[in-house]
Amino acid sequence: MYLKILTSKTILDHKESLLELCDPLKKRPKDYWKSLKNSTYIIVAFKGEKLIGASRIVTDMYMCAMIFDVLVAPDYRGKGVGSGIMEKTVKFCREKQIKNVSLVTDPSHSWLPDFYRKSGFTVDNSRGTYMILGK
Ligand SMILES: CC(C)(COP(=O)(O)OP(=O)(O)OC[C@H]1O[C@@H](n2cnc3c(N)ncnc32)[C@H](O)[C@@H]1OP(=O)(O)O)[C@@H](O)C(=O)NCCC(=O)NCCS
């Protein structure tokens, strides 16, 4: 496996493969594409020519970065690909010295916090209350 850091311009060649990663029951492919196109960086994993996983970073390159849509193609899960993507994503944010790097886990899988703990994330309730604008 190898990993690459792409931008909204350099993902165009990989549009179809990226959209295949997205579970259409969770997110419409056109919405995922809109998110990808407007992300600051997209980390992608390849096995040979095949794109097998990705994550997205949205960041101001100084104070904060949010990581979204850590996705591995179903046939390649449980083989360390997700961990590899997270390692690269975290390394990149650390190299850029971004102060606060965060993510929100999908509540449908109780093991996801442990997955992210392995990449150095912790649950932090000390910075105030997480709030979201209502519909
Ligand atoms: C979450 C996801 C990216 C993990 O990728 P992956 O390549 O399967 O993960 P890895 O093989 O690197 O696993 C790393 C660790 O995560 C945990 N883990 C991964 N899959 C797991 C599962 N199905 N059940 C329990 N723990 C699991 C294990 O602790 C594993 O460590 P181990 O190999 O030492 O046991 C992948 O399952 C996925 O794409 N899921 C669907 C999308 C999703 O839910 N994304 C997260 C949104 S917050």
The ligand as an SDF file (V2000), in Angstrom:
LIG
                    3D

 48 50  0  0  0  0  0  0  0  0999 V2000
  -13.2590    2.7210   10.1760 C   0  0  0  0  0  0  0  0  0  0  0  0
  -12.4030    2.1400    9.0360 C   0  0  0  0  0  0  0  0  0  0  0  0
  -11.8500    3.3100    8.2440 C   0  0  0  0  0  0  0  0  0  0  0  0
  -11.2480    1.3390    9.6560 C   0  0  0  0  0  0  0  0  0  0  0  0
  -10.3680    0.9700    8.6250 O   0  0  0  0  0  0  0  0  0  0  0  0
   -9.6490   -0.4680    8.6150 P   0  0  0  0  0  0  0  0  0  0  0  0
   -8.6460   -0.4560    7.5280 O   0  0  0  0  0  0  0  0  0  0  0  0
  -10.6690   -1.5250    8.5820 O   0  0  0  0  0  0  0  0  0  0  0  0
   -8.9510   -0.4440   10.0570 O   0  0  0  0  0  0  0  0  0  0  0  0
   -7.5970   -1.1730   10.4990 P   0  0  0  0  0  0  0  0  0  0  0  0
   -7.5020   -2.5080    9.8230 O   0  0  0  0  0  0  0  0  0  0  0  0
   -6.4620   -0.2500   10.3140 O   0  0  0  0  0  0  0  0  0  0  0  0
   -7.9160   -1.4080   12.0450 O   0  0  0  0  0  0  0  0  0  0  0  0
   -7.2710   -0.7020   13.0700 C   0  0  0  0  0  0  0  0  0  0  0  0
   -7.9410   -0.9920   14.3850 C   0  0  0  0  0  0  0  0  0  0  0  0
   -9.3120   -0.5620   14.3780 O   0  0  0  0  0  0  0  0  0  0  0  0
  -10.1160   -1.5010   15.1090 C   0  0  0  0  0  0  0  0  0  0  0  0
  -11.1060   -2.0700   14.1940 N   0  0  0  0  0  0  0  0  0  0  0  0
  -11.1120   -1.9920   12.8360 C   0  0  0  0  0  0  0  0  0  0  0  0
  -12.2270   -2.5810   12.3560 N   0  0  0  0  0  0  0  0  0  0  0  0
  -12.9140   -3.0400   13.4220 C   0  0  0  0  0  0  0  0  0  0  0  0
  -14.1660   -3.7150   13.5810 C   0  0  0  0  0  0  0  0  0  0  0  0
  -14.9250   -4.0490   12.5060 N   0  0  0  0  0  0  0  0  0  0  0  0
  -14.5790   -4.0140   14.8340 N   0  0  0  0  0  0  0  0  0  0  0  0
  -13.8400   -3.6840   15.9130 C   0  0  0  0  0  0  0  0  0  0  0  0
  -12.6510   -3.0230   15.8390 N   0  0  0  0  0  0  0  0  0  0  0  0
  -12.2080   -2.7040   14.6090 C   0  0  0  0  0  0  0  0  0  0  0  0
   -9.1850   -2.5310   15.6530 C   0  0  0  0  0  0  0  0  0  0  0  0
   -8.8420   -2.0850   16.9660 O   0  0  0  0  0  0  0  0  0  0  0  0
   -7.9850   -2.4650   14.7430 C   0  0  0  0  0  0  0  0  0  0  0  0
   -6.8230   -2.7620   15.4310 O   0  0  0  0  0  0  0  0  0  0  0  0
   -6.1770   -4.2430   15.3390 P   0  0  0  0  0  0  0  0  0  0  0  0
   -5.9070   -4.4700   13.8720 O   0  0  0  0  0  0  0  0  0  0  0  0
   -4.9480   -4.1110   16.1490 O   0  0  0  0  0  0  0  0  0  0  0  0
   -7.2100   -5.1600   15.8820 O   0  0  0  0  0  0  0  0  0  0  0  0
  -13.2310    1.1810    8.1290 C   0  0  0  0  0  0  0  0  0  0  0  0
  -13.8120    0.1870    8.9470 O   0  0  0  0  0  0  0  0  0  0  0  0
  -14.3280    1.8700    7.3490 C   0  0  0  0  0  0  0  0  0  0  0  0
  -14.1130    2.3870    6.2560 O   0  0  0  0  0  0  0  0  0  0  0  0
  -15.5540    1.8890    7.8960 N   0  0  0  0  0  0  0  0  0  0  0  0
  -16.6990    2.5150    7.2510 C   0  0  0  0  0  0  0  0  0  0  0  0
  -16.6330    4.0080    7.3280 C   0  0  0  0  0  0  0  0  0  0  0  0
  -16.5370    4.5350    8.7580 C   0  0  0  0  0  0  0  0  0  0  0  0
  -17.2830    4.1310    9.6460 O   0  0  0  0  0  0  0  0  0  0  0  0
  -15.6040    5.4730    8.9600 N   0  0  0  0  0  0  0  0  0  0  0  0
  -15.3750    6.1300   10.2330 C   0  0  0  0  0  0  0  0  0  0  0  0
  -16.2220    7.3380   10.3420 C   0  0  0  0  0  0  0  0  0  0  0  0
  -15.9820    8.1630   11.9300 S   0  0  0  0  0  0  0  0  0  0  0  0
  1  2  1  0
  2  3  1  0
  2  4  1  0
  2 36  1  0
  4  5  1  0
  5  6  1  0
  6  7  2  0
  6  8  1  0
  6  9  1  0
  9 10  1  0
 10 11  2  0
 10 12  1  0
 10 13  1  0
 13 14  1  0
 14 15  1  0
 15 16  1  0
 15 30  1  0
 16 17  1  0
 17 18  1  0
 17 28  1  0
 18 19  1  0
 18 27  1  0
 19 20  2  0
 20 21  1  0
 21 22  1  0
 21 27  2  0
 22 23  1  0
 22 24  2  0
 24 25  1  0
 25 26  2  0
 26 27  1  0
 28 29  1  0
 28 30  1  0
 30 31  1  0
 31 32  1  0
 32 33  2  0
 32 34  1  0
 32 35  1  0
 36 37  1  0
 36 38  1  0
 38 39  2  0
 38 40  1  0
 40 41  1  0
 41 42  1  0
 42 43  1  0
 43 44  2  0
 43 45  1  0
 45 46  1  0
 46 47  1  0
 47 48  1  0
M  END
$$$$
